[in-house]
């Protein structure tokens, strides 16, 4: 067995790992590199996995850095199956269609800026490519082994990262012997809103494990719901507005769930609340469809509330004119809008009408990357640049931590301890992390594996000897 690391090797994005046995070529994830435009374009243009000769693709979850290049596989001739969970299949379709739209728009933008004689720029893929690859999806539920051939078995276990995310357990025959491969995808945290905890496995001959926060410990748990309620109440009393930039997948649903709980408890301040993101609205419908795989708290809520993502004062904005009208309102309100780092979409327009008023509040949830508007706000600079214009920052900026969807060092240790009570790990390969996190993770798990963990680099091929 050989494994070639074609993405998220020595970095955090672009998950893609090729497993080759004496008779099979199987791709784990096919993610898009996300980063500065020129670098991302260069890394995403070419696939290195020979798509036409692949036997199968196994998708851990629907985040674009794990799924975003699947339509390119179809474009380049892949016609085999894509195995994933049922929720991942539904989410991936929306995410990939949205990505295709962005590809087309980016290509159109770049073509307008090209100098005469420069080769044309084409989208990485189109909606037709998305439609093509979606016809190859074969979704499975959690917890059951599925026989894919006389020499391959597959099982998905909950990873607790986003809705539908899975730990991949793969058993394949190589040179006449069964070998067990476990791929964590992105491992989630314990005790998070909405999602069940990640499930330990029964060890593996080969482990491919992410390490995004392998060297960090997330802030201690607080009552995030109460913290959010206090922010809303204080802003409401000042007749201000609250803008919450939130990623369409996961974070928006978490925030709405908190607000729904407050509404049910009678503690939600009396102010209208709007979700202004077409993609988030469509994704929330999928969360409703898969209520049964959400955690015990949601199941308890469903006993008395048939919709944990909807309540009387909540409105899902339907179109652009309704979105624009929000900024003409004089009353106090809350808007949750896509764009976790405030770099694009409708949230930028809402921020433009919010930043310069002292009575307003901006709530940031999660990491804000350097050089983004979100980072400018988090740093509370005197002026922030929105649509190429400097605007004074007078609104209150509040950061709420504690909702990261990635396991930290404590969660990883728990998962390894639980898993090695049931079996053992032979070889381990650490991916999806920056150098410091990968090195810290390597030291932390050394006692849980039979040989020292390996930190592979991009396009490195290793021969499995265990």
C-alpha positions in Angstrom: 0.0 0.0 0.0 1.2 3.5 -0.9 -0.3 6.8 0.2 0.4 10.1 -1.7 -0.5 13.3 0.1 -1.9 15.7 -2.5 -3.2 18.4 -0.3 -3.4 19.6 3.3 0.2 18.2 3.7 2.3 20.7 5.7 -0.6 23.2 5.5 -4.2 23.5 6.6 -6.2 23.5 3.4 -6.9 21.5 0.3 -7.4 18.0 1.8 -6.6 15.2 -0.6 -4.9 11.8 -0.1 -4.5 9.0 -2.6 -4.4 5.4 -1.4 -3.0 2.8 -3.8 -3.0 -0.9 -3.2 -2.1 -3.8 -5.5 -5.6 -3.5 -7.1 -7.2 -0.2 -6.0 -6.8 3.6 -6.3 -8.9 5.4 -3.7 -9.0 9.2 -3.1 -9.8 10.5 0.4 -11.3 14.0 -0.1 -10.7 16.3 -3.0 -10.5 19.7 -1.4 -9.8 23.1 -2.7 -6.8 25.2 -1.6 -8.1 28.4 -0.1 -5.8 31.4 0.3 -4.5 34.4 -1.6 -6.0 34.5 -5.1 -2.9 34.0 -7.2 -1.5 31.2 -5.0 -4.9 29.5 -4.8 -5.4 29.6 -8.5 -2.0 28.1 -9.1 -2.5 25.2 -6.7 -6.1 24.5 -7.7 -5.7 24.4 -11.5 -4.1 21.0 -11.8 -5.1 17.6 -10.3 -2.3 15.2 -9.6 -4.4 12.0 -8.9 -5.0 10.8 -12.5 -8.8 11.1 -12.2 -9.7 8.6 -15.0 -7.9 5.8 -13.2 -9.5 6.3 -9.7 -11.7 3.5 -8.4 -13.5 5.6 -5.8 -13.6 8.9 -3.9 -14.5 9.0 -0.2 -15.5 12.4 1.1 -15.3 13.1 4.9 -17.4 16.2 4.9 -18.7 19.1 2.7 -16.4 22.0 3.6 -14.9 23.4 0.4 -11.3 22.7 1.5 -12.3 19.0 1.6 -14.9 18.8 -1.3 -14.3 21.8 -3.5 -12.4 20.2 -6.4 -14.7 17.2 -6.9 -16.3 18.9 -10.0 -12.8 19.1 -11.5 -12.5 15.4 -11.1 -15.6 15.0 -13.3 -14.3 17.7 -15.7 -11.1 15.6 -16.1 -12.9 12.3 -16.7 -13.7 10.7 -13.4 -16.9 8.7 -13.5 -16.7 6.5 -10.4 -18.6 6.7 -7.1 -18.2 9.4 -4.4 -19.0 7.8 -1.0 -20.1 10.1 1.9 -22.8 10.4 4.5 -26.4 11.4 3.5 -26.2 14.9 5.0 -22.8 15.5 3.4 -24.2 14.7 0.0 -27.0 17.3 0.4 -24.7 19.9 1.8 -22.0 19.3 -0.8 -24.4 20.0 -3.6 -25.3 23.5 -2.3 -21.6 24.3 -1.4 -20.3 23.2 -4.8 -23.0 25.0 -6.8 -22.1 28.2 -4.8 -18.4 27.5 -5.5 -19.1 27.1 -9.2 -20.8 30.4 -9.3 -17.8 32.0 -7.6 -15.5 30.3 -10.1 -17.4 31.8 -13.1 -17.6 35.3 -11.5 -13.8 35.2 -10.6 -12.9 34.2 -14.2 -15.1 37.0 -15.6 -13.4 39.5 -13.3 -9.9 38.3 -14.1 -10.6 38.4 -17.9 -11.5 42.1 -17.6 -8.1 42.8 -16.1 -6.0 40.9 -18.5 -3.5 42.7 -20.7 -3.8 42.2 -24.5 -2.3 38.9 -25.6 -2.6 37.2 -22.2 -4.1 33.7 -22.3 -7.8 33.7 -21.3 -8.8 32.7 -17.7 -11.5 30.0 -17.4 -13.4 28.9 -14.3 -12.0 25.9 -12.5 -15.4 24.3 -13.1 -19.1 25.2 -13.9 -22.5 24.2 -12.6 -22.6 21.5 -15.3 -19.5 19.9 -13.7 -21.2 20.0 -10.3 -24.3 18.4 -11.7 -22.1 15.7 -13.3 -20.2 14.8 -10.1 -23.4 14.9 -8.0 -24.8 12.0 -10.1 -21.9 9.9 -8.8 -22.7 10.4 -5.1 -23.6 7.3 -3.1 -24.5 8.3 0.4 -24.5 6.0 3.5 -25.7 6.4 7.0 -23.4 6.3 10.1 -22.3 3.2 11.9 -22.8 0.3 9.4 -20.1 -1.5 7.4 -20.7 -1.4 3.6 -19.1 -3.9 1.2 -17.9 -2.0 -1.9 -16.3 -5.1 -3.5 -14.7 -8.3 -2.5 -11.6 -6.4 -1.3 -13.0 -3.1 0.1 -15.3 -2.3 3.2 -16.3 1.1 4.4 -17.9 2.6 7.5 -18.6 6.2 8.6 -18.6 7.3 12.2 -19.7 10.8 13.4 -16.8 13.2 13.5 -18.7 16.0 15.3 -17.2 18.7 13.1 -20.2 19.8 11.0 -23.5 18.3 10.1 -22.7 15.0 8.3 -19.0 15.0 8.9 -17.5 11.6 9.2 -14.5 9.6 10.4 -13.7 7.2 7.6 -12.9 3.6 8.5 -11.7 1.8 5.4 -10.6 -1.9 5.2 -8.9 -3.0 2.0 -7.1 -6.2 0.9 -3.5 -5.5 -0.1 -1.2 -8.4 -1.2 -3.7 -10.8 0.2 -4.1 -9.3 3.6 -6.8 -7.0 5.1 -5.5 -3.6 6.2 -7.4 -1.1 8.2 -7.1 2.6 7.4 -8.7 5.4 9.5 -9.0 8.9 8.2 -10.3 11.4 10.7 -11.3 14.1 8.2 -11.7 17.1 10.5 -12.3 15.9 14.1 -14.8 17.9 16.1 -15.1 18.8 19.7 -17.1 17.4 22.6 -20.1 19.1 24.1 -20.8 21.4 21.2 -24.2 22.8 20.3 -26.2 20.8 17.8 -23.7 18.1 17.0 -22.9 14.7 18.6 -19.5 14.1 20.0 -16.8 12.5 17.8 -16.9 8.7 18.0 -13.7 6.8 19.0 -12.6 4.0 16.6 -11.1 0.5 17.2 -7.6 1.5 16.2 -6.1 1.0 12.7 -3.0 -0.2 10.9 -2.8 3.2 9.3 -4.1 6.5 10.7 -4.3 9.7 8.7 -5.1 12.4 11.3 -5.8 16.1 11.0 -3.9 18.4 13.4 -5.4 21.9 12.9 -5.4 22.7 16.6 -3.2 19.8 17.8 -1.0 22.2 19.7 -3.7 24.4 21.2 -6.3 24.4 23.9 -9.5 26.3 23.1 -10.8 28.8 25.7 -12.7 27.2 28.6 -16.4 26.7 28.2 -18.6 29.7 29.1 -22.3 30.3 28.9 -22.2 31.5 25.3 -25.9 31.8 25.1 -26.0 34.1 28.1 -23.1 36.1 26.8 -25.0 36.6 23.5 -28.2 37.6 25.3 -26.4 40.3 27.3 -24.9 41.7 24.1 -28.3 41.9 22.5 -30.0 43.4 25.5 -27.4 46.1 25.9 -27.6 47.1 22.3 -31.4 47.0 22.3 -31.4 49.5 25.2 -29.3 51.8 23.1 -31.6 51.4 20.1 -28.7 50.1 18.1 -28.3 47.3 15.7 -26.2 44.1 16.1 -24.4 42.6 13.1 -23.1 39.0 13.4 -20.9 37.9 10.5 -21.2 34.1 10.5 -20.2 31.3 8.1 -23.3 29.9 6.3 -22.5 26.4 7.3 -22.5 25.5 11.0 -22.0 28.9 12.7 -25.2 30.5 11.5 -27.2 27.5 12.6 -25.5 27.5 16.0 -26.3 31.2 16.6 -30.0 30.7 15.5 -30.3 27.7 17.8 -29.0 29.8 20.8 -31.6 32.5 19.9 -34.3 30.0 19.6 -33.5 28.6 23.1 -33.7 32.2 24.5 -37.0 32.8 22.8 -38.4 29.5 24.2 -37.2 30.6 27.7 -38.6 34.1 27.4 -35.2 35.7 27.8 -34.7 37.0 24.2 -34.7 40.8 24.0 -37.7 42.2 22.1 -36.0 43.0 18.7 -36.4 41.6 15.2 -33.8 39.1 14.0 -32.8 38.5 10.4 -30.7 35.8 8.7 -29.5 37.4 5.6 -27.7 34.8 3.5 -29.4 32.7 0.7 -26.9 29.9 1.2 -27.3 29.8 5.0 -31.1 29.7 4.5 -30.8 26.7 2.2 -28.4 25.0 4.5 -30.7 25.5 7.5 -33.4 23.6 5.6 -30.9 20.7 5.5 -30.3 20.9 9.2 -34.1 20.6 9.7 -34.1 17.6 7.4 -31.5 15.8 9.5 -32.8 16.7 13.0 -32.5 13.0 14.0 -28.7 13.0 13.8 -28.3 16.1 15.9 -27.4 15.8 19.6 -29.5 15.0 22.7 -30.1 18.6 23.5 -31.8 19.1 20.1 -33.8 15.9 20.6 -35.1 17.3 23.9 -36.0 20.6 22.3 -37.9 18.8 19.6 -40.2 17.3 22.2 -41.8 20.7 22.6 -40.6 22.7 19.6 -40.8 21.3 16.1 -38.4 23.8 14.6 -35.2 24.6 16.6 -34.1 27.0 13.8 -37.2 29.2 13.7 -39.3 31.4 16.0 -41.7 34.3 15.9 -39.3 37.2 15.7 -36.9 35.5 13.3 -37.0 36.2 9.5 -35.0 34.6 6.8 -34.4 37.3 4.2 -35.6 36.2 0.8 -34.0 38.6 -1.7 -31.6 41.4 -2.3 -34.2 44.2 -2.0 -35.2 42.9 1.5 -31.5 42.8 2.4 -31.0 46.4 1.3 -34.1 47.5 3.2 -32.6 46.4 6.5 -30.1 49.3 6.4 -33.0 51.8 6.2 -34.5 50.6 9.5 -34.4 53.0 12.4 -35.3 50.5 15.1 -33.1 48.1 17.0 -32.5 44.7 15.2 -30.1 41.9 14.7 -28.8 40.6 11.4 -26.8 37.4 11.0 -25.1 37.5 7.6 -22.7 35.2 5.8 -19.0 36.0 5.7 -17.3 34.9 8.9 -14.2 37.1 8.1 -16.3 39.9 6.6 -14.6 39.7 3.2 -17.5 39.4 0.9 -21.3 39.1 0.5 -24.1 41.0 2.1 -22.5 41.3 5.5 -20.0 43.9 4.1 -23.0 46.2 3.2 -24.4 45.8 6.7 -21.1 46.6 8.2 -20.8 49.8 6.1 -24.0 51.0 7.7 -23.0 49.9 11.2 -19.3 50.7 12.0 -19.6 54.4 12.5 -22.4 54.5 15.1 -21.5 54.1 18.8 -24.9 52.5 19.7 -24.2 49.6 17.3 -22.5 46.3 18.1 -20.5 43.9 15.8 -20.2 40.4 17.2 -17.2 38.4 15.8 -17.3 34.6 16.3 -14.1 32.8 15.4 -10.7 33.3 14.0 -10.2 36.4 11.8 -7.4 35.9 9.3 -4.7 38.6 8.7 -5.5 41.3 6.1 -9.2 40.7 6.3 -11.9 43.2 7.3 -12.7 40.9 10.2 -9.1 41.3 11.5 -9.3 45.1 11.2 -12.5 45.0 13.3 -11.0 42.5 15.8 -8.0 44.8 16.2 -10.4 47.7 16.8 -8.5 50.0 14.5 -9.6 53.6 14.5 -10.6 53.3 10.8 -11.5 50.3 8.8 -11.5 50.0 5.0 -14.9 49.0 3.5 -15.4 49.2 -0.3 -12.0 51.0 -0.6 -13.1 53.8 1.7 -11.8 54.4 5.2 -14.6 54.6 7.8 -14.3 55.5 11.5 -14.9 52.5 13.8 -17.1 53.7 16.6 -19.4 50.7 17.0 -18.6 48.3 19.8 -16.8 45.1 18.7 -17.2 42.0 20.8 -15.4 38.7 20.1 -17.1 35.5 21.3 -14.8 32.5 21.4 -15.6 28.9 22.1 -17.5 27.8 19.0 -14.5 26.4 17.0 -15.6 23.3 15.2 -12.1 21.7 15.4 -10.8 19.4 18.1 -8.0 20.9 20.3 -5.2 19.1 22.1 -7.5 18.0 24.9 -10.1 16.6 22.5 -7.4 14.7 20.5 -6.0 13.2 23.7 -9.4 12.0 24.8 -10.1 10.5 21.3 -6.8 8.7 21.2 -7.2 7.4 24.7 -10.7 6.1 24.0 -9.7 4.6 20.6 -6.6 2.8 21.9 -8.7 1.1 24.7 -10.4 -0.7 21.8 -7.4 -1.4 19.5 -4.1 0.1 18.5 -2.7 2.5 15.9 0.2 1.3 13.8 1.5 4.0 11.5 0.2 7.6 11.8 0.4 10.4 9.3 -0.4 14.0 10.4 -2.0 16.4 8.0 -4.1 19.5 7.9 -2.1 21.7 10.2 0.6 24.4 10.3 4.1 23.3 11.3 3.8 24.2 14.9 0.5 22.3 15.4 1.9 19.3 13.5 5.0 19.1 15.6 3.0 19.5 18.8 0.5 16.8 17.7 3.4 14.4 16.8 4.8 14.6 20.3 1.4 14.4 22.0 0.3 11.1 20.3 3.6 9.3 20.2 2.6 7.1 23.1 -0.6 6.1 21.3 1.0 4.7 18.1 3.5 1.9 17.4 6.0 4.0 15.5 6.8 7.7 15.5 4.2 9.7 13.6 5.1 11.1 10.2 4.5 14.6 8.9 4.3 14.3 5.1 4.8 17.1 2.7 2.9 18.0 -0.5 3.1 15.2 -3.2 5.1 12.9 -0.9 4.5 9.2 -1.3 5.0 6.8 1.5 4.9 3.0 1.4 3.0 1.5 4.3 5.1 -1.1 6.0 3.0 -1.9 9.1 
